[in-house]
Amino acid sequence: MNPLLSIFKDGEILNKKDIIEWVTKNIEAFLGENGLELYNVDYLKEGSNFYLRVFIDKTEGNVGIDDCEIVTKHMNKLLDKNDPIKTPYILEVCSPGIDRPLKKKADYIKYAESFVDVKLYSSVNGIKEFTGKLLSSDALDDSSDDFIVKFGLGESYEENSEFEIIEVNFKNIALCKLAVIF
């Protein structure tokens, strides 16, 4: 285990996954009380620095600087009090952005009918990369990562456009993010 990607809890060394679980467990209630939700947590090394990135989303509307500020202040107090990460790191609290990646089943449900950029691990109907409309998913059962996502492929981004429908197993999606269309 890389000691630089570890935290200590009761004398026990914990890994990157444990850091993410600790942050998630300790921040979700606060976010909910403030009309926010946890989108993702990353703990990674970039260059010579380690980063703890907390991505937040808003249940209604868009995340603003004020939202990031109140979460940063709360996280700083929480991290200073518990000191769970023993190596120096930089805390960043931010929005996942307008081209946010869809990572969880709930994202595929929440962003149904949105246009997305998709990269697949293996091609489906001869297609491995595309921009299309996220039509639906059968991602209702949280116990499995095995679900089907339906995309509409077409030449136009107009509301009533005709689409060729392709079905993709979630496990075959390397990247799916909201498309930025001007």
C-alpha positions as CSV (number, residue, x, y, z in Angstrom):
1,M,0.0,0.0,0.0
2,N,1.3,3.5,-0.9
3,P,1.5,5.3,2.5
4,L,1.0,8.6,0.7
5,L,-2.5,7.4,-0.3
6,S,-3.5,6.5,3.2
7,I,-5.3,7.8,6.3
8,F,-5.1,6.6,9.8
9,K,-8.1,5.6,11.9
10,D,-7.6,4.3,15.5
11,G,-4.0,3.5,14.5
12,E,-5.0,1.6,11.4
13,I,-3.8,2.7,8.0
14,L,-6.7,3.2,5.5
15,N,-6.5,3.5,1.8
16,K,-7.9,6.0,-0.8
17,K,-11.2,4.1,-0.9
18,D,-11.5,4.6,2.9
19,I,-10.7,8.3,2.6
20,I,-13.6,8.7,0.1
21,E,-15.9,6.7,2.3
22,W,-15.0,8.7,5.4
23,V,-15.6,12.0,3.6
24,T,-18.9,10.7,2.2
25,K,-20.2,9.5,5.5
26,N,-19.2,12.7,7.3
27,I,-20.5,15.3,4.7
28,E,-23.8,13.9,3.3
29,A,-26.1,15.0,6.2
30,F,-24.6,18.6,6.2
31,L,-25.1,18.8,2.4
32,G,-28.7,17.6,2.7
33,E,-29.5,20.2,5.3
34,N,-28.3,22.9,2.9
35,G,-30.2,21.8,-0.2
36,L,-27.0,20.2,-1.7
37,E,-26.0,16.6,-2.5
38,L,-22.7,14.9,-2.9
39,Y,-21.9,14.2,-6.5
40,N,-18.4,12.7,-6.1
41,V,-15.3,12.6,-3.9
42,D,-11.8,12.1,-5.3
43,Y,-8.5,11.8,-3.5
44,L,-5.6,11.8,-5.9
45,K,-2.0,13.0,-6.6
46,E,-1.4,15.4,-9.4
47,G,2.3,16.4,-9.8
48,S,3.8,16.7,-6.3
49,N,0.4,17.6,-4.6
50,F,-2.4,15.5,-3.2
51,Y,-6.0,16.7,-3.7
52,L,-9.1,16.0,-1.8
53,R,-11.9,17.1,-4.3
54,V,-15.5,17.2,-3.1
55,F,-17.9,17.7,-6.0
56,I,-21.3,19.0,-4.9
57,D,-24.6,19.4,-6.7
58,K,-27.7,21.3,-5.9
59,T,-31.1,19.5,-5.6
60,E,-32.7,22.6,-7.2
61,G,-30.8,25.0,-9.4
62,N,-27.1,25.4,-9.9
63,V,-24.2,25.3,-7.5
64,G,-22.8,28.7,-6.8
65,I,-19.6,30.1,-5.2
66,D,-21.5,30.6,-1.9
67,D,-22.4,26.9,-1.9
68,C,-18.8,25.9,-2.4
69,E,-17.8,28.4,0.4
70,I,-20.1,27.0,3.1
71,V,-19.1,23.4,2.2
72,T,-15.4,24.3,2.3
73,K,-15.8,26.0,5.7
74,H,-17.6,22.9,7.0
75,M,-15.1,20.5,5.6
76,N,-12.2,22.5,7.0
77,K,-13.7,22.3,10.5
78,L,-14.5,18.6,10.1
79,L,-11.0,17.8,8.8
80,D,-9.2,19.9,11.4
81,K,-11.2,18.4,14.2
82,N,-10.7,14.7,13.1
83,D,-7.4,15.0,11.2
84,P,-8.1,11.9,9.2
85,I,-5.6,12.6,6.4
86,K,-2.0,12.5,7.6
87,T,-0.2,13.7,4.5
88,P,-0.4,17.3,3.2
89,Y,-3.2,17.8,0.7
90,I,-5.3,20.6,-1.0
91,L,-9.0,20.6,-0.4
92,E,-11.2,21.7,-3.3
93,V,-14.9,21.9,-3.2
94,C,-16.6,22.5,-6.6
95,S,-19.4,21.8,-9.0
96,P,-19.1,18.9,-11.4
97,G,-19.5,21.4,-14.2
98,I,-21.9,21.7,-17.1
99,D,-20.2,18.8,-18.9
100,R,-20.4,16.6,-15.8
101,P,-19.7,12.9,-16.2
102,L,-22.5,10.5,-15.3
103,K,-21.1,8.1,-12.8
104,K,-24.0,6.6,-10.9
105,K,-27.3,5.0,-11.8
106,A,-29.1,7.9,-10.3
107,D,-27.3,10.2,-12.8
108,Y,-28.7,8.3,-15.7
109,I,-32.2,8.7,-14.3
110,K,-31.8,12.3,-13.4
111,Y,-30.4,13.4,-16.8
112,A,-32.7,11.3,-19.0
113,E,-33.6,13.3,-22.1
114,S,-30.3,15.2,-22.0
115,F,-27.7,15.1,-24.7
116,V,-24.5,13.3,-23.8
117,D,-21.1,12.5,-25.2
118,V,-20.4,8.8,-24.9
119,K,-17.3,6.6,-25.2
120,L,-17.7,2.8,-25.1
121,Y,-15.2,0.1,-24.1
122,S,-16.3,-2.0,-27.1
123,S,-18.4,-0.9,-30.1
124,V,-22.1,-1.4,-30.4
125,N,-23.5,-1.6,-33.9
126,G,-20.1,-0.5,-35.2
127,I,-20.1,2.7,-32.9
128,K,-17.6,3.3,-30.2
129,E,-17.9,7.1,-29.7
130,F,-21.0,9.3,-30.2
131,T,-23.0,12.3,-29.1
132,G,-26.7,11.4,-28.6
133,K,-29.7,11.8,-26.4
134,L,-29.9,9.8,-23.2
135,L,-33.4,8.3,-23.5
136,S,-33.7,6.0,-20.6
137,S,-32.2,3.3,-18.4
138,D,-33.5,0.4,-16.5
139,A,-31.3,1.5,-13.6
140,L,-34.0,1.2,-10.9
141,D,-32.3,-1.6,-9.0
142,D,-29.4,-0.2,-6.9
143,S,-28.0,-3.7,-6.2
144,S,-26.4,-4.3,-9.6
145,D,-24.2,-2.4,-12.0
146,D,-25.7,-4.5,-14.8
147,F,-28.3,-2.4,-16.5
148,I,-29.1,-1.1,-20.0
149,V,-29.0,2.5,-21.1
150,K,-30.8,3.6,-24.2
151,F,-29.4,6.4,-26.4
152,G,-30.9,8.2,-29.4
153,L,-28.5,8.9,-32.2
154,G,-29.5,11.5,-34.8
155,E,-28.2,14.3,-37.0
156,S,-30.1,17.1,-35.1
157,Y,-30.4,18.4,-31.6
158,E,-33.9,19.7,-32.2
159,E,-36.7,18.7,-29.7
160,N,-38.7,16.5,-32.1
161,S,-35.9,14.9,-34.1
162,E,-35.9,11.3,-35.2
163,F,-33.4,9.1,-33.5
164,E,-31.8,5.7,-34.1
165,I,-32.0,3.9,-30.7
166,I,-29.0,2.0,-29.4
167,E,-29.0,0.0,-26.2
168,V,-25.7,-0.2,-24.2
169,N,-24.9,-2.2,-21.1
170,F,-23.7,0.2,-18.4
171,K,-20.6,-1.9,-17.9
172,N,-19.6,-1.1,-21.5
173,I,-19.7,2.7,-20.9
174,A,-16.2,4.1,-20.5
175,L,-17.4,7.7,-20.3
176,C,-20.7,9.4,-20.5
177,K,-20.9,13.1,-19.8
178,L,-23.4,15.9,-20.5
179,A,-22.8,17.4,-23.9
180,V,-22.2,21.1,-24.2
181,I,-24.2,22.2,-27.3
182,F,-24.3,25.7,-28.6
